Amino acid sequence: MTTTEHIRMTQQDHSRLLNELIALRSQHGLQDGIEAPDDFLDYHANVIARYCARKARIREIEELLTSAIVGAGVVGDVVARPGMVVTIRYESTGQTETFLLGRRGAENADIPVYSTLSPLGRAIIGARLGERRVYSIPQEADLVVTLLAAVPYQGSGDV
């Protein structure tokens, strides 16, 4: 994440991420600034891989928390963002669908969840009300959807 876009999240999600960040920072591993000799890499590749993954997750969480809007959103244009319930219309059929724009595996969500990494999720992020977006899936190309509504998720699940 290299932009300064704000991400909406519940207080529960903010606390969960903060606790995960604290736990990751307290884990022992390779210390920054210590160089490992070449033979160390051969024997301890798994340790180094876990260390690198932990550091990457720490950076990801820090960026999420830095750009987080916790609770109520800001006044202004309605834009589809992670953590929002969005309603879209499929232009080819006229059918509408409402879902939580979040991460797959969101626990306790009372509505369908589409990952921000899915083709539809990537297409709809950043859309404004009434804006049409195009996305493709393996079975079909150039599907057009229109954003009809986007509101912060008020359920009890993780986003």
C-alpha positions as CSV (number, residue, x, y, z in Angstrom):
1,M,0.0,0.0,0.0
2,T,1.7,3.1,-1.2
3,T,-1.1,5.6,-1.3
4,T,-2.6,7.7,1.4
5,E,-6.1,6.4,0.9
6,H,-8.1,6.1,4.0
7,I,-9.5,2.7,5.0
8,R,-12.7,2.4,7.1
9,M,-12.7,-0.1,9.9
10,T,-14.5,-0.8,13.0
11,Q,-13.1,-0.2,16.5
12,Q,-12.9,-4.0,16.9
13,D,-10.9,-4.4,13.7
14,H,-8.6,-1.5,14.7
15,S,-8.0,-3.1,18.1
16,R,-7.4,-6.5,16.6
17,L,-4.8,-5.1,14.2
18,L,-3.1,-3.2,17.0
19,N,-2.9,-6.3,19.2
20,E,-1.5,-8.3,16.2
21,L,1.1,-5.6,15.7
22,I,2.2,-5.6,19.3
23,A,2.5,-9.4,19.2
24,L,4.5,-9.4,16.0
25,R,6.9,-6.8,17.4
26,S,7.5,-8.7,20.6
27,Q,8.5,-11.9,18.8
28,H,12.2,-12.8,18.8
29,G,14.0,-13.4,15.6
30,L,16.8,-11.9,13.6
31,Q,17.7,-8.4,14.8
32,D,17.8,-5.6,12.3
33,G,21.3,-4.7,11.2
34,I,22.8,-8.1,11.9
35,E,24.2,-9.7,8.8
36,A,24.0,-13.5,8.4
37,P,27.0,-15.3,6.9
38,D,26.3,-17.3,3.7
39,D,26.5,-20.7,5.4
40,F,23.8,-19.4,7.9
41,L,21.4,-19.0,4.9
42,D,21.8,-22.6,3.9
43,Y,20.9,-24.0,7.4
44,H,18.4,-21.4,8.5
45,A,16.4,-20.5,5.4
46,N,13.1,-21.2,7.2
47,V,14.0,-18.9,10.1
48,I,14.9,-16.1,7.7
49,A,11.7,-16.6,5.7
50,R,9.6,-16.4,8.8
51,Y,11.5,-13.2,9.9
52,C,10.9,-11.6,6.5
53,A,7.2,-12.5,6.5
54,R,6.8,-11.1,10.0
55,K,8.5,-7.8,9.0
56,A,6.3,-7.6,5.9
57,R,3.2,-8.1,8.0
58,I,4.4,-5.5,10.5
59,R,4.8,-2.9,7.6
60,E,1.3,-3.9,6.2
61,I,-0.4,-3.4,9.6
62,E,1.4,-0.1,10.2
63,E,0.2,1.2,6.9
64,L,-3.4,0.1,7.6
65,L,-3.4,1.7,11.0
66,T,-1.9,4.9,9.7
67,S,-4.6,5.3,7.1
68,A,-7.5,4.0,9.2
69,I,-10.8,5.8,9.7
70,V,-12.2,4.2,12.8
71,G,-16.0,4.1,13.3
72,A,-18.0,6.8,11.5
73,G,-16.6,7.9,8.2
74,V,-15.7,11.3,6.9
75,V,-18.2,13.7,5.3
76,G,-17.9,13.9,1.5
77,D,-18.3,11.8,-1.6
78,V,-19.3,8.2,-1.0
79,V,-16.5,6.0,-2.3
80,A,-16.4,2.2,-2.1
81,R,-13.6,1.2,0.3
82,P,-12.7,-2.0,2.2
83,G,-14.9,-2.4,5.2
84,M,-18.0,-1.1,3.5
85,V,-21.2,-2.8,2.5
86,V,-21.7,-2.1,-1.2
87,T,-24.6,-2.6,-3.6
88,I,-23.9,-3.0,-7.2
89,R,-26.0,-3.5,-10.4
90,Y,-24.8,-5.9,-13.1
91,E,-25.5,-4.0,-16.3
92,S,-25.9,-7.1,-18.4
93,T,-28.8,-8.5,-16.4
94,G,-30.0,-5.5,-14.3
95,Q,-29.7,-7.7,-11.1
96,T,-28.3,-6.1,-7.9
97,E,-26.1,-7.6,-5.3
98,T,-25.1,-6.4,-1.8
99,F,-21.9,-7.6,-0.2
100,L,-19.2,-6.6,2.3
101,L,-16.1,-5.4,0.6
102,G,-13.4,-6.9,2.8
103,R,-11.1,-9.9,3.1
104,R,-12.2,-13.5,2.4
105,G,-12.7,-15.4,5.5
106,A,-14.2,-12.6,7.5
107,E,-15.6,-14.3,10.5
108,N,-19.2,-13.8,11.6
109,A,-20.2,-11.6,8.6
110,D,-24.0,-11.7,8.2
111,I,-23.7,-11.0,4.4
112,P,-21.5,-12.3,1.6
113,V,-17.9,-11.1,1.6
114,Y,-15.9,-10.3,-1.5
115,S,-12.2,-10.0,-1.1
116,T,-10.5,-6.7,-2.1
117,L,-8.2,-9.0,-4.2
118,S,-11.0,-10.6,-6.2
119,P,-11.6,-9.3,-9.7
120,L,-14.9,-7.6,-8.6
121,G,-13.3,-6.3,-5.4
122,R,-10.4,-4.7,-7.3
123,A,-12.7,-3.2,-9.8
124,I,-15.2,-1.6,-7.3
125,I,-12.6,-0.2,-4.8
126,G,-12.5,3.6,-5.2
127,A,-15.8,3.8,-7.2
128,R,-18.1,6.7,-6.5
129,L,-21.9,6.4,-6.4
130,G,-23.3,5.8,-9.9
131,E,-19.8,5.1,-11.4
132,R,-19.5,2.1,-13.7
133,R,-16.6,-0.2,-13.5
134,V,-15.4,-3.0,-15.8
135,Y,-13.9,-6.3,-14.7
136,S,-13.1,-9.7,-16.1
137,I,-13.3,-13.3,-14.8
138,P,-12.0,-16.4,-16.5
139,Q,-15.4,-17.4,-17.8
140,E,-16.4,-13.9,-19.1
141,A,-14.6,-10.7,-20.1
142,D,-15.7,-7.1,-19.7
143,L,-18.4,-7.4,-17.1
144,V,-19.9,-3.9,-16.3
145,V,-21.2,-3.1,-12.8
146,T,-22.5,0.2,-11.4
147,L,-22.0,1.2,-7.7
148,L,-25.5,2.0,-6.2
149,A,-24.6,2.3,-2.5
150,A,-21.7,2.1,-0.1
151,V,-22.1,2.3,3.7
152,P,-19.7,1.4,6.5
153,Y,-20.3,-2.2,7.8
154,Q,-22.1,-2.2,11.1
155,G,-22.0,-5.9,11.8
156,S,-19.9,-7.8,14.3
157,G,-17.6,-9.6,11.9
158,D,-14.0,-9.0,11.0
159,V,-13.3,-7.2,7.7
